[in-house]
């Protein structure tokens, strides 16, 4: 990879599916994902630590229709959102 931006792709889903009902929220959520190697910084909300308000608001809308966020967030960011419990 020549830079740290994440590759993206477009998919087609039925509009009346759960994912189709939150398509804009999925786009917003993805736009607010940190670039590779800088997990604490949102590329849109430069002064804000990640997870930023834009990400969290989109995540809440997606979660509300029953879609799991694990499948929408790259694995390298999972430890930030869901840290391992201390033992
Ligand atoms: Zn942001």
PDB file of the backbone (N, CA, C, O) and the ligand in Angstrom, with CONECT records:
HET     ZN  A 101       1
ATOM      1  N   UNK A   1       0.847  -1.181   0.000  1.00  0.00           N
ATOM      2  CA  UNK A   1       0.000   0.000   0.000  1.00  0.00           C
ATOM      3  C   UNK A   1       0.891   1.242   0.000  1.00  0.00           C
ATOM      4  O   UNK A   1       1.813   1.335   0.810  1.00  0.00           O
ATOM      5  N   UNK A   2       0.633   2.188  -0.885  1.00  0.00           N
ATOM      6  CA  UNK A   2       1.507   3.338  -1.011  1.00  0.00           C
ATOM      7  C   UNK A   2       1.219   4.404   0.042  1.00  0.00           C
ATOM      8  O   UNK A   2       2.118   5.166   0.399  1.00  0.00           O
ATOM      9  N   UNK A   3       0.020   4.474   0.534  1.00  0.00           N
ATOM     10  CA  UNK A   3      -0.265   5.390   1.634  1.00  0.00           C
ATOM     11  C   UNK A   3      -1.095   4.655   2.664  1.00  0.00           C
ATOM     12  O   UNK A   3      -1.380   3.466   2.522  1.00  0.00           O
ATOM     13  N   UNK A   4      -1.478   5.375   3.699  1.00  0.00           N
ATOM     14  CA  UNK A   4      -2.139   4.693   4.801  1.00  0.00           C
ATOM     15  C   UNK A   4      -3.659   4.736   4.705  1.00  0.00           C
ATOM     16  O   UNK A   4      -4.347   4.238   5.596  1.00  0.00           O
ATOM     17  N   UNK A   5      -4.189   5.321   3.644  1.00  0.00           N
ATOM     18  CA  UNK A   5      -5.650   5.357   3.515  1.00  0.00           C
ATOM     19  C   UNK A   5      -6.179   3.946   3.327  1.00  0.00           C
ATOM     20  O   UNK A   5      -5.536   3.097   2.710  1.00  0.00           O
ATOM     21  N   UNK A   6      -7.348   3.720   3.864  1.00  0.00           N
ATOM     22  CA  UNK A   6      -7.965   2.402   3.717  1.00  0.00           C
ATOM     23  C   UNK A   6      -8.621   2.304   2.353  1.00  0.00           C
ATOM     24  O   UNK A   6      -9.243   3.254   1.876  1.00  0.00           O
ATOM     25  N   UNK A   7      -8.475   1.150   1.736  1.00  0.00           N
ATOM     26  CA  UNK A   7      -9.194   0.895   0.491  1.00  0.00           C
ATOM     27  C   UNK A   7     -10.677   0.772   0.818  1.00  0.00           C
ATOM     28  O   UNK A   7     -11.052   0.276   1.880  1.00  0.00           O
ATOM     29  N   UNK A   8     -11.509   1.229  -0.103  1.00  0.00           N
ATOM     30  CA  UNK A   8     -12.955   1.141   0.096  1.00  0.00           C
ATOM     31  C   UNK A   8     -13.585   0.453  -1.110  1.00  0.00           C
ATOM     32  O   UNK A   8     -12.955   0.305  -2.157  1.00  0.00           O
ATOM     33  N   UNK A   9     -14.827   0.039  -0.947  1.00  0.00           N
ATOM     34  CA  UNK A   9     -15.577  -0.515  -2.058  1.00  0.00           C
ATOM     35  C   UNK A   9     -17.056  -0.226  -1.847  1.00  0.00           C
ATOM     36  O   UNK A   9     -17.504   0.063  -0.737  1.00  0.00           O
ATOM     37  N   UNK A  10     -17.799  -0.312  -2.944  1.00  0.00           N
ATOM     38  CA  UNK A  10     -19.247  -0.126  -2.883  1.00  0.00           C
ATOM     39  C   UNK A  10     -19.912  -1.482  -3.034  1.00  0.00           C
ATOM     40  O   UNK A  10     -19.450  -2.327  -3.802  1.00  0.00           O
ATOM     41  N   UNK A  11     -20.986  -1.686  -2.308  1.00  0.00           N
ATOM     42  CA  UNK A  11     -21.747  -2.924  -2.432  1.00  0.00           C
ATOM     43  C   UNK A  11     -23.200  -2.577  -2.720  1.00  0.00           C
ATOM     44  O   UNK A  11     -23.643  -1.449  -2.503  1.00  0.00           O
ATOM     45  N   UNK A  12     -23.919  -3.554  -3.203  1.00  0.00           N
ATOM     46  CA  UNK A  12     -25.342  -3.366  -3.472  1.00  0.00           C
ATOM     47  C   UNK A  12     -26.135  -4.229  -2.495  1.00  0.00           C
ATOM     48  O   UNK A  12     -25.892  -5.429  -2.370  1.00  0.00           O
ATOM     49  N   UNK A  13     -27.076  -3.608  -1.812  1.00  0.00           N
ATOM     50  CA  UNK A  13     -27.953  -4.329  -0.896  1.00  0.00           C
ATOM     51  C   UNK A  13     -29.380  -3.877  -1.163  1.00  0.00           C
ATOM     52  O   UNK A  13     -29.602  -2.795  -1.707  1.00  0.00           O
ATOM     53  N   UNK A  14     -30.338  -4.696  -0.783  1.00  0.00           N
ATOM     54  CA  UNK A  14     -31.742  -4.321  -0.930  1.00  0.00           C
ATOM     55  C   UNK A  14     -32.050  -3.123  -0.040  1.00  0.00           C
ATOM     56  O   UNK A  14     -31.658  -3.086   1.126  1.00  0.00           O
ATOM     57  N   UNK A  15     -32.744  -2.160  -0.592  1.00  0.00           N
ATOM     58  CA  UNK A  15     -33.034  -0.948   0.165  1.00  0.00           C
ATOM     59  C   UNK A  15     -33.859  -1.235   1.407  1.00  0.00           C
ATOM     60  O   UNK A  15     -33.709  -0.568   2.431  1.00  0.00           O
ATOM     61  N   UNK A  16     -34.740  -2.241   1.311  1.00  0.00           N
ATOM     62  CA  UNK A  16     -35.586  -2.535   2.460  1.00  0.00           C
ATOM     63  C   UNK A  16     -34.981  -3.582   3.400  1.00  0.00           C
ATOM     64  O   UNK A  16     -35.681  -4.134   4.249  1.00  0.00           O
ATOM     65  N   UNK A  17     -33.684  -3.855   3.247  1.00  0.00           N
ATOM     66  CA  UNK A  17     -32.986  -4.697   4.216  1.00  0.00           C
ATOM     67  C   UNK A  17     -32.516  -3.819   5.369  1.00  0.00           C
ATOM     68  O   UNK A  17     -32.534  -2.591   5.278  1.00  0.00           O
ATOM     69  N   UNK A  18     -32.094  -4.465   6.458  1.00  0.00           N
ATOM     70  CA  UNK A  18     -31.594  -3.691   7.601  1.00  0.00           C
ATOM     71  C   UNK A  18     -30.422  -2.818   7.177  1.00  0.00           C
ATOM     72  O   UNK A  18     -30.356  -1.646   7.548  1.00  0.00           O
ATOM     73  N   UNK A  19     -29.505  -3.375   6.409  1.00  0.00           N
ATOM     74  CA  UNK A  19     -28.350  -2.590   5.975  1.00  0.00           C
ATOM     75  C   UNK A  19     -28.762  -1.468   5.024  1.00  0.00           C
ATOM     76  O   UNK A  19     -28.202  -0.373   5.063  1.00  0.00           O
ATOM     77  N   UNK A  20     -29.737  -1.749   4.177  1.00  0.00           N
ATOM     78  CA  UNK A  20     -30.220  -0.725   3.254  1.00  0.00           C
ATOM     79  C   UNK A  20     -30.871   0.451   3.953  1.00  0.00           C
ATOM     80  O   UNK A  20     -30.875   1.566   3.432  1.00  0.00           O
ATOM     81  N   UNK A  21     -31.421   0.205   5.131  1.00  0.00           N
ATOM     82  CA  UNK A  21     -32.072   1.287   5.880  1.00  0.00           C
ATOM     83  C   UNK A  21     -31.073   2.227   6.541  1.00  0.00           C
ATOM     84  O   UNK A  21     -31.426   3.344   6.919  1.00  0.00           O
ATOM     85  N   UNK A  22     -29.825   1.780   6.682  1.00  0.00           N
ATOM     86  CA  UNK A  22     -28.811   2.622   7.339  1.00  0.00           C
ATOM     87  C   UNK A  22     -27.618   2.846   6.413  1.00  0.00           C
ATOM     88  O   UNK A  22     -26.487   2.992   6.877  1.00  0.00           O
ATOM     89  N   UNK A  23     -27.868   2.872   5.114  1.00  0.00           N
ATOM     90  CA  UNK A  23     -26.764   3.015   4.161  1.00  0.00           C
ATOM     91  C   UNK A  23     -25.965   4.298   4.383  1.00  0.00           C
ATOM     92  O   UNK A  23     -24.736   4.285   4.321  1.00  0.00           O
ATOM     93  N   UNK A  24     -26.655   5.392   4.639  1.00  0.00           N
ATOM     94  CA  UNK A  24     -25.930   6.645   4.847  1.00  0.00           C
ATOM     95  C   UNK A  24     -25.102   6.595   6.129  1.00  0.00           C
ATOM     96  O   UNK A  24     -23.992   7.124   6.183  1.00  0.00           O
ATOM     97  N   UNK A  25     -25.647   5.959   7.149  1.00  0.00           N
ATOM     98  CA  UNK A  25     -24.894   5.826   8.401  1.00  0.00           C
ATOM     99  C   UNK A  25     -23.646   4.971   8.190  1.00  0.00           C
ATOM    100  O   UNK A  25     -22.598   5.253   8.771  1.00  0.00           O
ATOM    101  N   UNK A  26     -23.748   3.934   7.366  1.00  0.00           N
ATOM    102  CA  UNK A  26     -22.577   3.098   7.075  1.00  0.00           C
ATOM    103  C   UNK A  26     -21.518   3.924   6.335  1.00  0.00           C
ATOM    104  O   UNK A  26     -20.325   3.802   6.613  1.00  0.00           O
ATOM    105  N   UNK A  27     -21.955   4.756   5.402  1.00  0.00           N
ATOM    106  CA  UNK A  27     -21.002   5.615   4.693  1.00  0.00           C
ATOM    107  C   UNK A  27     -20.312   6.577   5.655  1.00  0.00           C
ATOM    108  O   UNK A  27     -19.098   6.767   5.589  1.00  0.00           O
ATOM    109  N   UNK A  28     -21.090   7.179   6.544  1.00  0.00           N
ATOM    110  CA  UNK A  28     -20.515   8.125   7.513  1.00  0.00           C
ATOM    111  C   UNK A  28     -19.558   7.402   8.442  1.00  0.00           C
ATOM    112  O   UNK A  28     -18.453   7.880   8.700  1.00  0.00           O
ATOM    113  N   UNK A  29     -19.982   6.249   8.947  1.00  0.00           N
ATOM    114  CA  UNK A  29     -19.124   5.465   9.835  1.00  0.00           C
ATOM    115  C   UNK A  29     -17.785   5.163   9.164  1.00  0.00           C
ATOM    116  O   UNK A  29     -16.728   5.322   9.774  1.00  0.00           O
ATOM    117  N   UNK A  30     -17.838   4.730   7.917  1.00  0.00           N
ATOM    118  CA  UNK A  30     -16.614   4.369   7.200  1.00  0.00           C
ATOM    119  C   UNK A  30     -15.733   5.589   6.942  1.00  0.00           C
ATOM    120  O   UNK A  30     -14.506   5.488   6.978  1.00  0.00           O
ATOM    121  N   UNK A  31     -16.348   6.733   6.683  1.00  0.00           N
ATOM    122  CA  UNK A  31     -15.575   7.954   6.439  1.00  0.00           C
ATOM    123  C   UNK A  31     -14.827   8.401   7.683  1.00  0.00           C
ATOM    124  O   UNK A  31     -13.782   9.045   7.586  1.00  0.00           O
ATOM    125  N   UNK A  32     -15.356   8.064   8.846  1.00  0.00           N
ATOM    126  CA  UNK A  32     -14.738   8.492  10.109  1.00  0.00           C
ATOM    127  C   UNK A  32     -13.794   7.436  10.678  1.00  0.00           C
ATOM    128  O   UNK A  32     -13.366   7.556  11.826  1.00  0.00           O
ATOM    129  N   UNK A  33     -13.461   6.402   9.898  1.00  0.00           N
ATOM    130  CA  UNK A  33     -12.484   5.410  10.375  1.00  0.00           C
ATOM    131  C   UNK A  33     -11.072   5.965  10.262  1.00  0.00           C
ATOM    132  O   UNK A  33     -10.731   6.566   9.243  1.00  0.00           O
ATOM    133  N   UNK A  34     -10.248   5.778  11.281  1.00  0.00           N
ATOM    134  CA  UNK A  34      -8.849   6.225  11.213  1.00  0.00           C
ATOM    135  C   UNK A  34      -8.099   5.537  10.083  1.00  0.00           C
ATOM    136  O   UNK A  34      -8.450   4.431   9.673  1.00  0.00           O
ATOM    137  N   UNK A  35      -7.067   6.199   9.587  1.00  0.00           N
ATOM    138  CA  UNK A  35      -6.215   5.581   8.578  1.00  0.00           C
ATOM    139  C   UNK A  35      -5.332   4.536   9.255  1.00  0.00           C
ATOM    140  O   UNK A  35      -5.182   4.529  10.477  1.00  0.00           O
ATOM    141  N   UNK A  36      -4.758   3.663   8.450  1.00  0.00           N
ATOM    142  CA  UNK A  36      -3.895   2.606   8.977  1.00  0.00           C
ATOM    143  C   UNK A  36      -2.699   3.240   9.687  1.00  0.00           C
ATOM    144  O   UNK A  36      -2.058   4.144   9.151  1.00  0.00           O
ATOM    145  N   UNK A  37      -2.411   2.766  10.878  1.00  0.00           N
ATOM    146  CA  UNK A  37      -1.248   3.227  11.622  1.00  0.00           C
ATOM    147  C   UNK A  37      -1.484   4.444  12.487  1.00  0.00           C
ATOM    148  O   UNK A  37      -0.599   4.834  13.248  1.00  0.00           O
ATOM    149  N   UNK A  38      -2.659   5.059  12.391  1.00  0.00           N
ATOM    150  CA  UNK A  38      -2.979   6.219  13.248  1.00  0.00           C
ATOM    151  C   UNK A  38      -4.358   5.996  13.876  1.00  0.00           C
ATOM    152  O   UNK A  38      -5.295   6.739  13.584  1.00  0.00           O
ATOM    153  N   UNK A  39      -4.486   5.004  14.713  1.00  0.00           N
ATOM    154  CA  UNK A  39      -5.807   4.587  15.198  1.00  0.00           C
ATOM    155  C   UNK A  39      -6.477   5.570  16.143  1.00  0.00           C
ATOM    156  O   UNK A  39      -7.665   5.423  16.429  1.00  0.00           O
ATOM    157  N   UNK A  40      -5.764   6.555  16.629  1.00  0.00           N
ATOM    158  CA  UNK A  40      -6.368   7.475  17.602  1.00  0.00           C
ATOM    159  C   UNK A  40      -6.900   8.744  16.965  1.00  0.00           C
ATOM    160  O   UNK A  40      -7.432   9.608  17.662  1.00  0.00           O
ATOM    161  N   UNK A  41      -6.764   8.874  15.633  1.00  0.00           N
ATOM    162  CA  UNK A  41      -7.104  10.130  14.974  1.00  0.00           C
ATOM    163  C   UNK A  41      -8.135   9.887  13.876  1.00  0.00           C
ATOM    164  O   UNK A  41      -7.951   9.012  13.030  1.00  0.00           O
ATOM    165  N   UNK A  42      -9.218  10.662  13.889  1.00  0.00           N
ATOM    166  CA  UNK A  42     -10.192  10.612  12.799  1.00  0.00           C
ATOM    167  C   UNK A  42      -9.695  11.505  11.663  1.00  0.00           C
ATOM    168  O   UNK A  42      -9.310  12.648  11.907  1.00  0.00           O
ATOM    169  N   UNK A  43      -9.698  11.001  10.424  1.00  0.00           N
ATOM    170  CA  UNK A  43      -9.202  11.812   9.309  1.00  0.00           C
ATOM    171  C   UNK A  43     -10.134  12.974   8.955  1.00  0.00           C
ATOM    172  O   UNK A  43      -9.709  13.907   8.272  1.00  0.00           O
ATOM    173  N   UNK A  44     -11.374  12.940   9.396  1.00  0.00           N
ATOM    174  CA  UNK A  44     -12.308  14.036   9.122  1.00  0.00           C
ATOM    175  C   UNK A  44     -12.366  15.043  10.262  1.00  0.00           C
ATOM    176  O   UNK A  44     -12.458  16.250  10.039  1.00  0.00           O
ATOM    177  N   UNK A  45     -12.311  14.538  11.468  1.00  0.00           N
ATOM    178  CA  UNK A  45     -12.411  15.400  12.656  1.00  0.00           C
ATOM    179  C   UNK A  45     -11.001  15.554  13.226  1.00  0.00           C
ATOM    180  O   UNK A  45     -10.737  15.092  14.336  1.00  0.00           O
ATOM    181  N   UNK A  46     -10.118  16.175  12.512  1.00  0.00           N
ATOM    182  CA  UNK A  46      -8.688  16.117  12.791  1.00  0.00           C
ATOM    183  C   UNK A  46      -8.322  16.417  14.237  1.00  0.00           C
ATOM    184  O   UNK A  46      -7.382  15.835  14.778  1.00  0.00           O
ATOM    185  N   UNK A  47      -9.058  17.317  14.857  1.00  0.00           N
ATOM    186  CA  UNK A  47      -8.702  17.686  16.224  1.00  0.00           C
ATOM    187  C   UNK A  47      -9.294  16.744  17.256  1.00  0.00           C
ATOM    188  O   UNK A  47      -9.027  16.876  18.450  1.00  0.00           O
ATOM    189  N   UNK A  48     -10.087  15.808  16.806  1.00  0.00           N
ATOM    190  CA  UNK A  48     -10.798  14.928  17.739  1.00  0.00           C
ATOM    191  C   UNK A  48     -10.117  13.575  17.824  1.00  0.00           C
ATOM    192  O   UNK A  48      -9.640  13.034  16.826  1.00  0.00           O
ATOM    193  N   UNK A  49     -10.082  13.042  19.030  1.00  0.00           N
ATOM    194  CA  UNK A  49      -9.599  11.676  19.191  1.00  0.00           C
ATOM    195  C   UNK A  49     -10.666  10.719  18.704  1.00  0.00           C
ATOM    196  O   UNK A  49     -11.860  11.007  18.787  1.00  0.00           O
ATOM    197  N   UNK A  50     -10.232   9.590  18.200  1.00  0.00           N
ATOM    198  CA  UNK A  50     -11.168   8.582  17.722  1.00  0.00           C
ATOM    199  C   UNK A  50     -11.427   7.568  18.824  1.00  0.00           C
ATOM    200  O   UNK A  50     -10.486   7.228  19.541  1.00  0.00           O
ATOM    201  N   UNK A  51     -12.626   7.070  19.003  1.00  0.00           N
ATOM    202  CA  UNK A  51     -13.802   7.304  18.165  1.00  0.00           C
ATOM    203  C   UNK A  51     -14.419   8.681  18.388  1.00  0.00           C
ATOM    204  O   UNK A  51     -14.679   9.088  19.521  1.00  0.00           O
ATOM    205  N   UNK A  52     -14.641   9.377  17.301  1.00  0.00           N
ATOM    206  CA  UNK A  52     -15.163  10.745  17.317  1.00  0.00           C
ATOM    207  C   UNK A  52     -16.695  10.729  17.349  1.00  0.00           C
ATOM    208  O   UNK A  52     -17.314   9.671  17.231  1.00  0.00           O
ATOM    209  N   UNK A  53     -17.289  11.894  17.506  1.00  0.00           N
ATOM    210  CA  UNK A  53     -18.754  11.999  17.578  1.00  0.00           C
ATOM    211  C   UNK A  53     -19.408  11.496  16.290  1.00  0.00           C
ATOM    212  O   UNK A  53     -20.431  10.815  16.349  1.00  0.00           O
ATOM    213  N   UNK A  54     -18.830  11.823  15.121  1.00  0.00           N
ATOM    214  CA  UNK A  54     -19.412  11.373  13.858  1.00  0.00           C
ATOM    215  C   UNK A  54     -19.468   9.860  13.775  1.00  0.00           C
ATOM    216  O   UNK A  54     -20.466   9.290  13.333  1.00  0.00           O
ATOM    217  N   UNK A  55     -18.400   9.213  14.199  1.00  0.00           N
ATOM    218  CA  UNK A  55     -18.372   7.744  14.215  1.00  0.00           C
ATOM    219  C   UNK A  55     -19.403   7.200  15.193  1.00  0.00           C
ATOM    220  O   UNK A  55     -20.172   6.299  14.857  1.00  0.00           O
ATOM    221  N   UNK A  56     -19.417   7.745  16.398  1.00  0.00           N
ATOM    222  CA  UNK A  56     -20.306   7.218  17.442  1.00  0.00           C
ATOM    223  C   UNK A  56     -21.773   7.406  17.081  1.00  0.00           C
ATOM    224  O   UNK A  56     -22.587   6.519  17.338  1.00  0.00           O
ATOM    225  N   UNK A  57     -22.122   8.546  16.490  1.00  0.00           N
ATOM    226  CA  UNK A  57     -23.517   8.776  16.093  1.00  0.00           C
ATOM    227  C   UNK A  57     -23.934   7.790  15.003  1.00  0.00           C
ATOM    228  O   UNK A  57     -25.026   7.224  15.059  1.00  0.00           O
ATOM    229  N   UNK A  58     -23.069   7.588  14.019  1.00  0.00           N
ATOM    230  CA  UNK A  58     -23.375   6.627  12.950  1.00  0.00           C
ATOM    231  C   UNK A  58     -23.466   5.211  13.515  1.00  0.00           C
ATOM    232  O   UNK A  58     -24.347   4.440  13.134  1.00  0.00           O
ATOM    233  N   UNK A  59     -22.562   4.878  14.414  1.00  0.00           N
ATOM    234  CA  UNK A  59     -22.575   3.547  15.028  1.00  0.00           C
ATOM    235  C   UNK A  59     -23.880   3.304  15.781  1.00  0.00           C
ATOM    236  O   UNK A  59     -24.422   2.201  15.734  1.00  0.00           O
ATOM    237  N   UNK A  60     -24.384   4.313  16.470  1.00  0.00           N
ATOM    238  CA  UNK A  60     -25.633   4.165  17.218  1.00  0.00           C
ATOM    239  C   UNK A  60     -26.799   3.913  16.264  1.00  0.00           C
ATOM    240  O   UNK A  60     -27.676   3.102  16.561  1.00  0.00           O
ATOM    241  N   UNK A  61     -26.817   4.605  15.119  1.00  0.00           N
ATOM    242  CA  UNK A  61     -27.908   4.398  14.151  1.00  0.00           C
ATOM    243  C   UNK A  61     -27.851   2.985  13.557  1.00  0.00           C
ATOM    244  O   UNK A  61     -28.886   2.352  13.351  1.00  0.00           O
ATOM    245  N   UNK A  62     -26.652   2.504  13.286  1.00  0.00           N
ATOM    246  CA  UNK A  62     -26.483   1.159  12.725  1.00  0.00           C
ATOM    247  C   UNK A  62     -26.850   0.104  13.761  1.00  0.00           C
ATOM    248  O   UNK A  62     -27.562  -0.854  13.460  1.00  0.00           O
ATOM    249  N   UNK A  63     -26.365   0.287  14.966  1.00  0.00           N
ATOM    250  CA  UNK A  63     -26.646  -0.667  16.050  1.00  0.00           C
ATOM    251  C   UNK A  63     -28.151  -0.752  16.315  1.00  0.00           C
ATOM    252  O   UNK A  63     -28.665  -1.820  16.649  1.00  0.00           O
ATOM    253  N   UNK A  64     -28.851   0.363  16.168  1.00  0.00           N
ATOM    254  CA  UNK A  64     -30.290   0.412  16.467  1.00  0.00           C
ATOM    255  C   UNK A  64     -31.122  -0.489  15.548  1.00  0.00           C
ATOM    256  O   UNK A  64     -32.225  -0.890  15.918  1.00  0.00           O
ATOM    257  N   UNK A  65     -30.611  -0.810  14.365  1.00  0.00           N
ATOM    258  CA  UNK A  65     -31.361  -1.706  13.468  1.00  0.00           C
ATOM    259  C   UNK A  65     -30.851  -3.145  13.573  1.00  0.00           C
ATOM    260  O   UNK A  65     -31.251  -4.008  12.792  1.00  0.00           O
ATOM    261  N   UNK A  66     -29.975  -3.394  14.532  1.00  0.00           N
ATOM    262  CA  UNK A  66     -29.551  -4.757  14.805  1.00  0.00           C
ATOM    263  C   UNK A  66     -28.343  -5.236  14.038  1.00  0.00           C
ATOM    264  O   UNK A  66     -28.072  -6.436  13.998  1.00  0.00           O
ATOM    265  N   UNK A  67     -27.605  -4.313  13.422  1.00  0.00           N
ATOM    266  CA  UNK A  67     -26.406  -4.696  12.676  1.00  0.00           C
ATOM    267  C   UNK A  67     -25.199  -4.569  13.605  1.00  0.00           C
ATOM    268  O   UNK A  67     -25.014  -3.551  14.272  1.00  0.00           O
ATOM    269  N   UNK A  68     -24.381  -5.627  13.634  1.00  0.00           N
ATOM    270  CA  UNK A  68     -23.202  -5.638  14.487  1.00  0.00           C
ATOM    271  C   UNK A  68     -22.093  -4.774  13.910  1.00  0.00           C
ATOM    272  O   UNK A  68     -21.835  -4.801  12.706  1.00  0.00           O
ATOM    273  N   UNK A  69     -21.443  -4.011  14.769  1.00  0.00           N
ATOM    274  CA  UNK A  69     -20.378  -3.110  14.306  1.00  0.00           C
ATOM    275  C   UNK A  69     -19.074  -3.847  14.016  1.00  0.00           C
ATOM    276  O   UNK A  69     -18.246  -3.356  13.250  1.00  0.00           O
ATOM    277  N   UNK A  70     -18.879  -5.034  14.628  1.00  0.00           N
ATOM    278  CA  UNK A  70     -17.641  -5.774  14.389  1.00  0.00           C
ATOM    279  C   UNK A  70     -17.411  -6.002  12.899  1.00  0.00           C
ATOM    280  O   UNK A  70     -16.274  -5.965  12.430  1.00  0.00           O
ATOM    281  N   UNK A  71     -18.471  -6.233  12.169  1.00  0.00           N
ATOM    282  CA  UNK A  71     -18.339  -6.549  10.744  1.00  0.00           C
ATOM    283  C   UNK A  71     -18.084  -5.305   9.893  1.00  0.00           C
ATOM    284  O   UNK A  71     -17.735  -5.431   8.720  1.00  0.00           O
ATOM    285  N   UNK A  72     -18.248  -4.131  10.446  1.00  0.00           N
ATOM    286  CA  UNK A  72     -18.072  -2.889   9.681  1.00  0.00           C
ATOM    287  C   UNK A  72     -16.790  -2.144  10.032  1.00  0.00           C
ATOM    288  O   UNK A  72     -16.417  -1.179   9.365  1.00  0.00           O
ATOM    289  N   UNK A  73     -16.122  -2.604  11.086  1.00  0.00           N
ATOM    290  CA  UNK A  73     -14.907  -1.928  11.557  1.00  0.00           C
ATOM    291  C   UNK A  73     -13.709  -2.840  11.298  1.00  0.00           C
ATOM    292  O   UNK A  73     -13.746  -4.013  11.672  1.00  0.00           O
ATOM    293  N   UNK A  74     -12.646  -2.331  10.667  1.00  0.00           N
ATOM    294  CA  UNK A  74     -11.452  -3.152  10.426  1.00  0.00           C
ATOM    295  C   UNK A  74     -10.899  -3.741  11.730  1.00  0.00           C
ATOM    296  O   UNK A  74     -10.956  -3.111  12.786  1.00  0.00           O
ATOM    297  N   UNK A  75     -10.376  -4.936  11.631  1.00  0.00           N
ATOM    298  CA  UNK A  75      -9.937  -5.688  12.812  1.00  0.00           C
ATOM    299  C   UNK A  75      -8.881  -4.937  13.620  1.00  0.00           C
ATOM    300  O   UNK A  75      -8.847  -5.060  14.844  1.00  0.00           O
ATOM    301  N   UNK A  76      -8.018  -4.162  12.960  1.00  0.00           N
ATOM    302  CA  UNK A  76      -6.960  -3.475  13.712  1.00  0.00           C
ATOM    303  C   UNK A  76      -7.513  -2.410  14.656  1.00  0.00           C
ATOM    304  O   UNK A  76      -6.812  -1.960  15.563  1.00  0.00           O
ATOM    305  N   UNK A  77      -8.763  -2.009  14.447  1.00  0.00           N
ATOM    306  CA  UNK A  77      -9.376  -1.007  15.326  1.00  0.00           C
ATOM    307  C   UNK A  77     -10.212  -1.633  16.447  1.00  0.00           C
ATOM    308  O   UNK A  77     -10.641  -0.933  17.365  1.00  0.00           O
ATOM    309  N   UNK A  78     -10.438  -2.921  16.377  1.00  0.00           N
ATOM    310  CA  UNK A  78     -11.260  -3.569  17.399  1.00  0.00           C
ATOM    311  C   UNK A  78     -10.719  -3.374  18.809  1.00  0.00           C
ATOM    312  O   UNK A  78     -11.514  -3.111  19.711  1.00  0.00           O
ATOM    313  N   UNK A  79      -9.402  -3.486  19.059  1.00  0.00           N
ATOM    314  CA  UNK A  79      -8.918  -3.327  20.442  1.00  0.00           C
ATOM    315  C   UNK A  79      -9.203  -1.944  21.025  1.00  0.00           C
ATOM    316  O   UNK A  79      -9.282  -1.793  22.245  1.00  0.00           O
ATOM    317  N   UNK A  80      -9.357  -0.942  20.173  1.00  0.00           N
ATOM    318  CA  UNK A  80      -9.659   0.407  20.684  1.00  0.00           C
ATOM    319  C   UNK A  80     -11.122   0.491  21.108  1.00  0.00           C
ATOM    320  O   UNK A  80     -11.447   1.057  22.151  1.00  0.00           O
ATOM    321  N   UNK A  81     -11.989  -0.076  20.290  1.00  0.00           N
ATOM    322  CA  UNK A  81     -13.419  -0.011  20.595  1.00  0.00           C
ATOM    323  C   UNK A  81     -13.828  -1.025  21.647  1.00  0.00           C
ATOM    324  O   UNK A  81     -14.702  -0.764  22.474  1.00  0.00           O
ATOM    325  N   UNK A  82     -13.195  -2.169  21.606  1.00  0.00           N
ATOM    326  CA  UNK A  82     -13.566  -3.245  22.518  1.00  0.00           C
ATOM    327  C   UNK A  82     -12.300  -3.797  23.172  1.00  0.00           C
ATOM    328  O   UNK A  82     -11.842  -4.886  22.826  1.00  0.00           O
ATOM    329  N   UNK A  83     -11.733  -3.038  24.124  1.00  0.00           N
ATOM    330  CA  UNK A  83     -10.486  -3.498  24.760  1.00  0.00           C
ATOM    331  C   UNK A  83     -10.702  -4.794  25.544  1.00  0.00           C
ATOM    332  O   UNK A  83     -11.789  -5.069  26.052  1.00  0.00           O
ATOM    333  N   UNK A  84      -9.638  -5.568  25.620  1.00  0.00           N
ATOM    334  CA  UNK A  84      -9.689  -6.789  26.413  1.00  0.00           C
ATOM    335  C   UNK A  84      -9.870  -6.410  27.872  1.00  0.00           C
ATOM    336  O   UNK A  84      -9.222  -5.483  28.356  1.00  0.00           O
ATOM    337  N   UNK A  85     -10.737  -7.110  28.571  1.00  0.00           N
ATOM    338  CA  UNK A  85     -10.899  -6.809  30.006  1.00  0.00           C
ATOM    339  C   UNK A  85      -9.612  -7.161  30.765  1.00  0.00           C
ATOM    340  O   UNK A  85      -8.935  -8.140  30.451  1.00  0.00           O
ATOM    341  N   UNK A  86      -9.297  -6.341  31.764  1.00  0.00           N
ATOM    342  CA  UNK A  86      -8.117  -6.617  32.593  1.00  0.00           C
ATOM    343  C   UNK A  86      -8.366  -7.874  33.406  1.00  0.00           C
ATOM    344  O   UNK A  86      -9.473  -8.119  33.884  1.00  0.00           O
ATOM    345  N   UNK A  87      -7.321  -8.654  33.549  1.00  0.00           N
ATOM    346  CA  UNK A  87      -7.463  -9.902  34.307  1.00  0.00           C
ATOM    347  C   UNK A  87      -6.810  -9.768  35.658  1.00  0.00           C
ATOM    348  O   UNK A  87      -6.822 -10.713  36.446  1.00  0.00           O
TER     349      UNK A  87
HETATM  350 ZN    ZN A 101     -14.622  11.839  12.840  1.00  0.00          ZN
END
